[in-house]
């Protein structure tokens, strides 16, 4: 889905750009606050008061979580104490991300890509977290039964909303773009899959989990669905962040 969505937006942007040389490329400086997150932007000015912008941001799949060093130290202490090689689900957890945002900008006042603007937008994002860990699956702990597990979690959503901001063009070329605030209701889900090549009774895991969910008082928890397969269990539930918030500063060049 995301590949089709991206190709359509790219085709739209470049087909429009081909009609006029007035366009710009920008780098989202605020996105750099996240570890290894890079987001580039392309804007085409349709006329003095309107523009179309496409933003694409990524985190490479090799990126570790920001606090991985602290977590690794915790895991090392647990390992030294238990002498079992135990690790947690956070051990060596890696993240990746992809998001694409399409804006329709309406410049008020000065125009020509400068001044205060209103920007209806649509955004799709997907964050992926992966890790490997070791756990004792023997419930009564009388006999150790260590198993190796793999976790993969996908968080994805689509949102449609409105942003407001201000853009300045220095010497009619160098851009400073500030998005003050953007809000969009979002619709998405979280899917987590735990697998193992070892011998694990996944049906029992699934039944126990579903029983605990059905007896929980929280309506949100009751929406979590668990299914089992030959070598794993999958959990899916609604996106717990129903609103996308945007703000940031970008710099760029118009030609």
C-alpha positions in Angstrom: 0.0 0.0 0.0 2.7 2.5 1.0 4.6 1.9 -2.3 1.6 2.6 -4.4 0.8 5.7 -2.3 4.3 7.0 -2.7 4.4 6.4 -6.5 1.2 8.2 -7.0 2.4 11.2 -5.0 5.7 11.3 -6.8 4.0 11.1 -10.2 1.7 14.0 -9.2 4.6 16.1 -7.9 6.9 15.6 -10.9 4.2 16.0 -13.5 3.2 19.3 -12.0 6.8 20.4 -11.6 7.4 19.8 -15.3 5.0 22.6 -16.1 7.0 25.3 -14.3 10.6 25.9 -13.0 9.3 27.5 -9.7 9.9 24.8 -7.1 12.0 24.1 -4.1 13.7 21.3 -2.1 13.9 21.4 1.7 15.3 19.4 4.6 13.2 19.0 7.8 15.7 20.0 10.5 13.2 19.0 13.3 13.1 15.4 12.1 16.8 15.1 12.8 16.0 15.2 16.5 15.0 11.6 16.2 17.9 9.2 15.8 18.9 8.7 12.2 15.5 10.1 10.9 15.9 12.0 7.6 13.0 13.8 5.8 13.3 15.6 2.5 10.6 17.9 1.0 9.7 19.0 -2.5 7.3 21.9 -3.1 5.9 23.2 -6.4 4.3 26.6 -6.5 1.2 26.4 -8.7 0.8 30.2 -8.6 1.5 33.1 -6.3 -0.9 31.8 -3.6 -0.9 28.0 -3.9 1.6 25.2 -3.7 1.9 21.4 -3.5 4.4 19.8 -1.2 5.5 16.2 -0.8 7.6 15.0 2.2 9.3 11.6 2.5 11.0 10.6 5.8 12.9 7.4 6.7 14.8 5.7 9.5 17.2 2.9 8.2 16.3 -0.5 9.5 19.7 -0.8 11.2 19.0 1.9 13.7 19.0 1.0 17.4 16.7 2.6 19.9 18.0 5.8 21.4 18.3 4.3 24.9 19.7 1.0 23.8 23.0 1.5 25.8 21.1 1.9 29.1 18.9 -1.1 28.3 21.8 -3.2 27.3 23.5 -2.5 30.7 20.3 -3.6 32.4 20.3 -6.8 30.4 24.0 -7.4 31.2 23.3 -7.1 35.0 20.4 -9.6 34.7 22.6 -12.0 32.8 25.4 -11.8 35.3 23.0 -12.4 38.1 21.0 -15.3 36.6 23.9 -17.0 34.8 21.4 -18.1 32.2 22.0 -15.8 29.3 18.6 -14.2 29.8 17.8 -11.1 27.8 14.8 -8.9 27.6 12.5 -8.0 24.7 14.5 -4.7 24.5 17.8 -6.4 24.0 19.3 -5.1 20.7 15.9 -3.8 19.6 16.1 -2.0 16.2 13.7 0.4 14.6 12.9 1.5 11.1 10.4 4.0 9.9 8.7 5.4 6.7 6.4 8.3 6.4 5.0 10.3 3.5 3.0 13.5 3.7 1.3 15.4 1.0 0.3 19.1 1.6 -1.8 21.5 -0.4 -0.6 25.0 0.7 -2.6 28.2 0.5 -0.4 31.3 1.1 -2.2 34.3 2.6 -0.8 37.8 2.4 2.5 38.1 0.5 2.1 35.0 -1.6 4.8 33.7 -4.0 5.7 31.0 -1.5 6.1 33.4 1.4 4.1 34.4 4.4 1.5 32.7 6.5 -0.1 29.6 5.0 -2.9 27.1 5.6 -2.1 23.6 4.6 -4.6 20.6 4.4 -2.5 17.5 4.4 -2.6 13.7 4.4 0.0 11.6 6.1 0.8 7.9 6.1 3.4 6.4 8.5 4.8 3.1 9.5 7.2 2.3 12.3 8.8 -1.1 12.8 10.5 -2.5 15.8 12.5 -5.8 15.9 14.3 -7.7 18.6 15.5 -11.1 19.7 15.3 -12.2 23.3 15.5 -15.3 25.6 12.8 -16.3 28.1 12.0 -19.1 30.5 8.6 -20.5 29.4 8.3 -22.9 32.4 5.5 -21.3 34.4 6.3 -23.0 37.7 10.0 -22.3 37.5 10.9 -25.7 39.0 12.7 -26.7 35.8 14.2 -24.1 33.4 12.9 -24.1 29.9 14.7 -21.3 28.0 13.5 -20.4 24.5 14.8 -18.0 21.9 12.1 -15.6 20.6 11.9 -12.9 17.8 9.6 -9.9 18.1 8.4 -7.8 15.2 6.0 -4.9 15.8 4.5 -2.6 13.1 2.7 0.6 14.0 0.9 2.2 11.0 -1.7 4.9 10.4 -3.2 7.3 8.0 -4.3 10.8 9.0 -6.0 13.7 7.2 -5.9 17.2 8.8 -4.8 20.8 8.7 -1.5 22.6 9.4 -0.6 26.3 9.7 2.8 27.8 9.3 5.0 30.6 7.9 7.6 30.5 5.1 10.3 33.1 4.4 12.3 33.3 1.2 15.7 35.0 1.5 16.9 36.6 -1.7 13.9 34.9 -3.3 15.8 31.5 -3.1 16.7 30.4 0.4 13.7 29.1 2.4 13.0 29.0 6.1 9.7 27.1 6.6 8.1 26.9 10.1 5.1 24.6 10.6 3.6 26.0 13.8 1.0 23.3 14.4 -0.8 20.6 12.4 -3.5 18.3 13.7 -5.0 15.2 11.9 -7.3 12.5 13.2 -5.6 9.2 12.3 -6.8 5.6 11.7 -4.4 2.8 12.1 -3.3 -0.3 14.0 -0.5 -2.0 15.8 0.5 -5.6 15.0 3.0 -7.5 17.0 4.3 -11.0 16.1 6.3 -13.2 18.3 8.0 -16.3 16.8 10.4 -19.0 17.8 12.1 -21.9 16.1 12.1 -23.8 19.4 9.3 -26.0 20.7 6.6 -23.7 22.1 2.9 -24.4 22.8 1.6 -21.4 20.9 -2.0 -22.4 21.2 -1.8 -22.4 25.0 -0.1 -19.0 24.8 -2.9 -17.7 22.6 -5.7 -19.2 24.8 -4.2 -17.8 28.0 -3.8 -14.4 26.5 -7.3 -14.2 25.0 -8.8 -15.3 28.4 -6.9 -12.6 30.2 -8.1 -10.0 27.7 -11.7 -11.0 27.8 -11.7 -10.7 31.6 -10.0 -7.3 31.6 -12.2 -4.2 32.6 -10.6 -2.0 30.0 -12.5 -1.6 26.7 -9.3 -0.9 24.8 -7.6 -4.0 26.1 -10.7 -6.1 25.1 -10.1 -5.0 21.5 -6.7 -6.8 21.3 -6.9 -9.9 19.2 -4.5 -12.8 19.4 -4.1 -15.6 16.8 -1.6 -18.4 16.8 0.3 -20.2 14.1 2.7 -23.1 13.9 5.7 -21.1 15.1 4.3 -17.9 16.7 1.5 -15.7 18.0 0.2 -12.4 16.5 -1.4 -9.6 18.4 -3.3 -6.8 16.7 -5.2 -3.8 18.2 -6.2 -0.3 17.3 -3.8 2.6 17.1 -3.6 4.1 20.6 -2.6 7.5 19.2 -5.7 8.6 17.3 -4.3 12.1 16.5 -1.3 13.1 14.5 0.4 16.3 15.6 2.9 18.2 13.4 5.3 21.0 14.0 8.8 21.7 12.7 11.4 23.8 11.0 12.7 23.2 7.5 15.4 25.0 5.3 15.7 24.8 1.6 16.4 26.3 -1.8 14.0 27.4 -4.5 14.9 27.5 -8.2 
